[in-house]
Each structure stands twice: as structure tokens, then as C-alpha cells.
Amino acid sequence: MKVGIVGAGTMGAGIAQVCAMAGHHVILFDVNSEALNKASVAIEKNLDKGISIGKITEEVKSKALALIENTNNLNELKVDLVIEAIVERLDVKTKLFQDLAEINGPKTVLATNTSSIPITQISAAIPHPERVVGIHFFNPAHIMKLVEVVSGAHTSPEIAKFAFDFVKEIKKTPIMAKDSPGFIVNRVARHYYVEGLKILEENVASHSDIDELLQSSGFKMGPFKLMDLIGVETNFSVTESMYNLFYQDSKFRPSRIQKQKVDAGHHGRKSGKGFYTYA
């Protein structure tokens, strides 16, 4: 099967990698050539790490890399399945799917990796909206097993089953989720970040102390280390989206401290600085 991945950021690169490792021909699209180059480097680095710990072989790496094709020409995304992993904005995702619908026939499945936007809102303005579905990976996509498969009001049962089976085929663990802001995981996890940020805002403890406390309680990563890994600006965008989708419910209120980090370009590990500083 030919799979198109839109967005060559951290998520898009990881999704491209797992699809290629499952034997699919992958076309990775981004308007930014530099982002495509960085994605190629990141994918090769991930595969090398897999070899070093005995998870994969050199042959697996070579076959996977041979199946990934980079492009910054959207017209080349004539595929069986599209998975978009772009900015968390309804207008941008809708415009992308409208453009892809013109390039592809009605049988091309249009999947969104959105973390919070209801699938029904995305599919509403798309021709043949029954083929729009949520396939939501978690970061880092090449490691995390769980994937949410989300059906909107328009999504056909056949497309939902196709997405569910596809996720199993690429050796991930799919769960079916209903269409609501944040779905399952992000709705539960949002308060892990939001409450941590509120404690920081109120000067109850430093971000490093909060992380240390939660890690000593059994969490693998504290909220601030996790935000740095995901991307501070990405995490903020999801919180802002959910805050608005829940009609400004105060429990989802975005943090001023996090917004300041975003404005400063302190996006976490990928920028070299977030809540922590990285070499």
C-alpha cells in the first residue's frame, strides 16, 4: 500500500518510519525541504539505535529507508492512505484535506493525527467525508505502541475497520475512541500538564522538583520533561484547542508560563531549550 505522510516534524517522521518498517511505500511530504532533511536524519538515527540494542537488523534498516520517498510537491501524494501530522488548527487541516481530495480519488482514506480536534469538524467540508478518520499516534511514534482510531459522525464503519486493521498491521496497538475533544488519552493527560503548570505558576515548587516528585511516584517522566520531549509549542497548542472546544472550561486553561516559552522559541529538546536546557 502507498501511504502519504503530511508533515515531516517529529510525529510525521516517526509515523513514516513505522509505516516503512511494515513494508509500505511511504511518501513523506513537507513544504520545508530542511524539515524533510532533518526527518531523514532522525529516521536513520532511530533505526541505528534499533540496531545497537538488537531490535532490528541492518537489512531491516536498508529496506525501510528504501521505502521512504521525500517530496515538497503535494501533487505527488497520490496514495491509498494519507496521514496528516501538521499544526493543530482546524482551518489548516481542512484546507489540506480539500486539496488532497482534488488530487486523489474518493477511495483514498484521509486520516488525521490530530490530538484534540473532533474528526467531525475536520470531515464536514471534505468531499466524501465518510473516508475521514482519526489515526492518533503518540510521541515518539516509532516507540509508543498505543494508537487511537477515532470515528467522526461521517466516518463509515468500513473505514474505521480499515484504520484499525492498518494500525495492527504496522505492529501498533489500536483502540477505538469516540469523537470528542482530546479523545481518551489527551483528555486524561491534559491535567498532568495543566496542574503541573498551575503549581509552577503559584510558586509552590520548581519545575524540576515537580518532575522529580512525579517520577519518584512512578511516572516515567515528569510533566515538564514530557512537554520538552513532545514540543512545548505543540503541547500548548493542544491545551489551547481543548480549552476552546470545552467552551473555556477553567480546568483546561492554558498557562501563561508555557505561552511565554512558546513566544521565546523555547520549544524543548528540538530547539535546545524548553523548561530545561539541552546540549
C-alpha positions in Angstrom: 0.0 0.0 0.0 1.1 3.5 -0.7 0.9 5.8 2.3 1.3 9.6 2.3 2.5 11.3 5.4 2.0 15.1 5.6 4.3 16.9 7.9 8.0 16.0 8.5 8.2 17.0 12.1 8.9 14.7 15.0 5.5 12.9 14.7 5.5 12.7 10.9 9.0 11.3 10.7 8.1 8.6 13.4 4.9 7.7 11.6 6.7 7.4 8.2 9.3 5.2 9.9 6.8 2.7 11.3 4.9 2.5 8.1 8.0 1.8 6.0 9.2 -0.8 8.5 5.8 -2.6 8.0 6.6 -2.7 4.2 4.6 0.2 2.9 5.8 2.6 0.3 5.8 6.0 2.1 5.8 9.4 0.5 6.8 12.0 3.2 5.6 15.5 2.3 6.6 18.8 3.8 6.7 22.3 2.3 10.1 22.8 4.0 13.0 20.9 2.4 15.1 21.4 5.6 12.4 19.7 7.6 12.5 16.7 5.2 16.3 16.5 5.5 16.0 16.6 9.3 13.3 13.9 9.2 15.6 11.6 7.1 18.4 12.1 9.6 16.1 11.4 12.6 14.7 8.2 11.0 18.2 6.9 10.2 19.3 7.7 13.8 16.3 5.9 15.2 17.0 2.8 13.0 20.6 2.8 14.1 19.6 2.9 17.7 17.3 -0.1 17.0 20.3 -2.0 15.5 22.6 -1.1 18.5 20.1 -2.5 21.0 19.4 -5.6 18.9 15.8 -4.8 18.0 16.4 -4.7 14.2 19.0 -5.7 11.6 20.9 -3.7 9.0 18.7 -5.4 6.4 15.5 -4.1 8.1 17.1 -0.6 8.2 18.0 -0.7 4.5 14.6 -1.9 3.4 12.8 0.7 5.5 14.9 3.6 4.2 14.4 2.4 0.6 10.6 2.6 1.0 10.6 6.3 2.1 10.4 9.0 -0.6 10.6 12.7 0.3 8.8 15.4 -1.6 7.7 19.0 -1.2 5.2 18.7 -4.1 1.7 18.0 -2.8 0.7 16.7 -6.2 2.9 13.7 -5.7 0.7 12.5 -2.8 -1.5 10.2 -5.0 -1.8 7.4 -2.4 -4.1 4.9 -0.8 -3.9 6.4 2.7 -2.9 9.9 3.9 -1.9 10.5 7.5 -1.5 14.2 8.3 0.6 15.3 11.2 0.6 19.1 10.8 -0.2 22.1 13.0 -3.2 21.7 15.4 -5.5 24.1 13.5 -8.9 23.2 12.1 -8.7 25.6 9.1 -5.2 24.3 8.0 -6.2 20.6 8.3 -9.5 21.2 6.4 -7.7 23.0 3.6 -5.1 20.3 3.3 -7.8 17.5 3.0 -9.7 19.6 0.5 -6.5 19.9 -1.6 -5.8 16.2 -1.2 -9.4 15.3 -2.2 -8.8 17.1 -5.5 -5.6 15.2 -6.2 -6.9 11.7 -5.1 -10.0 9.7 -5.9 -12.9 9.1 -3.4 -11.4 5.8 -2.2 -8.2 7.4 -0.8 -8.6 7.3 3.0 -7.8 10.7 4.7 -6.6 10.2 8.3 -5.7 12.9 10.8 -3.2 12.6 13.6 -5.0 15.4 15.5 -4.6 15.3 19.3 -7.7 17.2 20.1 -9.8 18.5 17.2 -13.1 16.5 16.7 -12.9 14.4 13.5 -16.5 15.5 12.6 -15.3 19.2 12.4 -12.5 18.2 10.0 -14.6 16.0 7.8 -17.6 18.3 7.5 -16.2 20.3 4.5 -14.4 17.4 2.8 -15.8 15.6 -0.3 -16.8 12.0 0.6 -16.5 12.7 4.4 -17.1 9.1 5.2 -13.4 8.3 4.3 -12.1 10.8 7.0 -10.9 9.1 10.2 -8.6 9.8 13.1 -5.4 7.7 13.5 -3.7 9.3 16.5 -0.2 8.2 17.3 1.7 9.2 20.5 5.2 10.6 20.7 7.7 9.1 20.0 5.6 7.3 17.3 8.3 4.8 16.5 8.3 3.5 20.1 4.9 4.2 21.6 2.5 1.2 21.0 -0.9 2.8 21.6 -2.8 4.4 18.7 -6.3 5.9 19.0 -8.6 5.2 16.0 -11.4 7.8 16.1 -14.6 7.8 14.1 -16.4 11.1 13.4 -20.1 11.4 12.6 -19.4 10.9 8.9 -16.8 8.1 9.2 -18.1 4.8 7.7 -17.7 1.6 9.7 -15.7 0.1 6.9 -13.1 3.0 7.0 -12.9 2.7 10.8 -12.2 -1.1 10.5 -9.7 -0.4 7.7 -7.9 2.1 10.1 -8.0 -0.3 13.0 -6.6 -3.2 10.9 -3.9 -0.9 9.4 -2.7 0.1 12.9 -2.4 -3.6 13.9 -0.5 -4.3 10.6 2.2 -1.8 11.5 2.6 -3.5 14.8 0.8 -0.9 17.0 -2.0 -1.4 19.5 -5.2 0.3 18.3 -8.1 1.3 20.5 -11.4 2.6 19.1 -12.4 6.0 20.5 -15.5 8.2 20.1 -15.2 11.7 18.6 -14.8 14.2 21.4 -12.2 16.9 22.2 -8.9 15.2 23.2 -10.5 11.7 22.7 -9.3 9.4 25.6 -5.6 9.9 26.3 -5.2 13.6 25.8 -8.3 14.4 27.8 -7.0 12.4 30.7 -3.4 13.5 30.3 -4.1 17.2 29.9 -4.3 17.8 33.6 -0.9 16.1 34.1 0.5 19.2 32.3 -2.1 21.8 33.3 -1.9 21.1 37.0 1.9 20.9 36.9 2.0 24.3 35.3 -0.5 25.7 37.8 1.7 24.5 40.7 4.7 26.3 39.0 2.7 29.5 38.4 1.8 29.6 42.1 5.4 29.1 43.1 4.6 26.0 45.1 7.6 24.2 43.7 10.1 24.5 40.8 9.5 22.6 37.6 12.4 20.2 38.4 11.0 19.5 41.8 7.6 18.8 40.4 9.2 16.4 37.8 11.2 14.7 40.5 8.2 14.2 42.7 6.1 12.6 40.0 8.9 10.4 38.7 9.5 9.2 42.3 5.8 8.4 42.4 6.2 6.0 39.5 5.8 8.2 36.3 8.5 7.6 33.8 8.7 11.3 33.0 7.5 14.4 34.8 5.2 16.9 33.0 7.9 19.4 32.2 10.4 16.8 30.8 7.5 15.3 28.8 6.5 18.8 27.4 10.1 19.3 26.3 10.1 15.9 24.6 6.7 16.5 22.8 7.4 20.1 22.0 6.3 22.9 24.3 4.5 24.7 21.4 2.8 21.5 20.3 1.6 20.8 23.9 0.4 24.4 24.3 -1.5 24.3 21.0 -3.4 21.1 22.1 -4.2 22.7 25.5 -5.4 25.9 23.8 -7.5 23.8 21.4 -9.2 21.8 24.2 -9.8 24.9 26.3 -11.8 26.4 23.4 -13.5 23.1 22.5 -14.7 22.8 26.1 -16.0 26.4 26.0 -13.3 27.9 28.1 -13.7 25.5 31.0 -11.2 26.7 33.6 -9.8 23.3 34.2 -8.3 23.4 30.7 -6.9 26.9 30.9 -3.6 27.3 29.1 -0.6 28.5 31.1 0.9 32.0 30.8 4.3 30.5 31.6 4.0 28.0 28.8 2.9 30.7 26.4 6.0 32.7 27.3 8.1 29.7 26.4 6.4 29.4 23.1 6.8 33.1 22.3 10.5 32.9 23.2 11.1 29.9 20.8 11.9 27.6 23.8 10.2 24.6 22.3 12.1 21.9 24.2 14.6 19.4 23.1 14.3 20.2 19.4 15.2 23.9 20.0 17.9 23.1 22.6 15.9 24.8 25.3 12.5 24.5 26.9 11.9 24.1 30.6 15.3 22.5 30.6 18.5 23.4 28.6 19.9 20.7 26.2 23.3 20.4 24.7 
